[in-house]
Amino acid sequence: MCVNPLPLPDRYSPRTIEDTGTVLTAAPPADETGRHATVVLGELPLLRPPAGTSAVHARAGATLARTRRGLLAGAAVAFAEHGLKRATMQHVAAAAGVAKATLYNHFRTKDDVAAALVEAELARLAGLAAGLPRERALLALAEEVGGHPVLRRLAQTEPEVLSRLLQGADDGRCAARVASALFVDDDTAAVVLSWLVGLVLRPGTAEQRGRQAATMARVATAG
């Protein structure tokens, strides 16, 4: 069965590293309610030089961080368009607007790129949840996960790859980040994570996600 790639808006067009201030902004297709979920893979933390480091070294660190953000932006575009199996390092480099040699200076394999992208998203989502009241945080996480262009592509065309990525990310850090962001215990964080993983596979409608987020907020409060 042939599966058409998810439509990509103009903002996905290849950009140079200098033009890439964030990792990825996407407006996925509307769900059954006609509402759009906006997914933003925000900036990774800039490298902070140790005290006494020269200005030259500080600038070099900032440049490396910007380059890494741009490469992950290209990875997100390439994986959303081609899927993880079909995407190549050349696809990633082209989407990031850099030579393939530049990509290999930062990542040895495509799996390394995918792992770095997952790690960046985990950190971003934890930061997003930490800045919101609990129910709003849960709803924001549900909208981001349910409408994420890369996750939706993999869920539709490469569920086994998605399962491997999710398992690889489940090393305790996810639960710890959720627990810290939502101010819940580890057991409650594990329940929240299970719910979010379920939304990757079956996102449902925005209304359904809203009801579920409210329910999860009550569960978290009770916990």
Steps between C-alpha positions, in 0.01 A plus 500: 500500500638839404471769768527861395736712707350752738456841335771742603440877516732751335683557827655154453697615196878457533671781687857585580629451849509876553129525421407232753425652838285210614517133424160465335164663487222301342127542450375143450176425316177578684347221705139391491388820672673722245746630760872502439762393750820701481823318565814697573833337548654790682855608549738268675686657792806685378827359618607691812878544516672456837619802690812651352442367150603748234246686288626312196421166660160629612417606144618164368272320746203714399571430133512125565168519684337692213634249251365211705157664519501544125600139439221376723261728313606329179459159662144581608410615149663198335345247737154657468523493120673168436459301820796378699581195290497678164663822614873520440775712644496688169129578551576634846791711379300640208207591725741673739667686213849366570752270338480135603852528643371758749233258616758223546711736711220491759333161454653173385179322399134566428411319823716750688306784337167340593610446860614862529170623357302293751718626785453862391124454484485341844686794647279752319174334602611479862581870491162580347312306767702656779383850406125429512234406755461122518181455292619747236839330496340160441280640223800670338695173510203313353467747211872494428528121507173437316589735215877457476592464129784252549312285749187500285701397194668215685175386662337478156781345300766357735337402832780256580757778466290726720476227763879461498551875543252520785658203673845652457380822663341314791809472716366675806585850383155550346317415818740713704443800274123460508504460878708814542300709250159404639603470866378141524653178628667242276198268486271782388759611245505146359120511457525835320769362269289197413213733411722716278641196319144389434426839343789451259328190364141624530485878544121524476335843479593821676185468711595148607852608586359785707279266703786257548734779614244608760470140620878461520521825698257357756702178513820699553341709773369190676842340473 
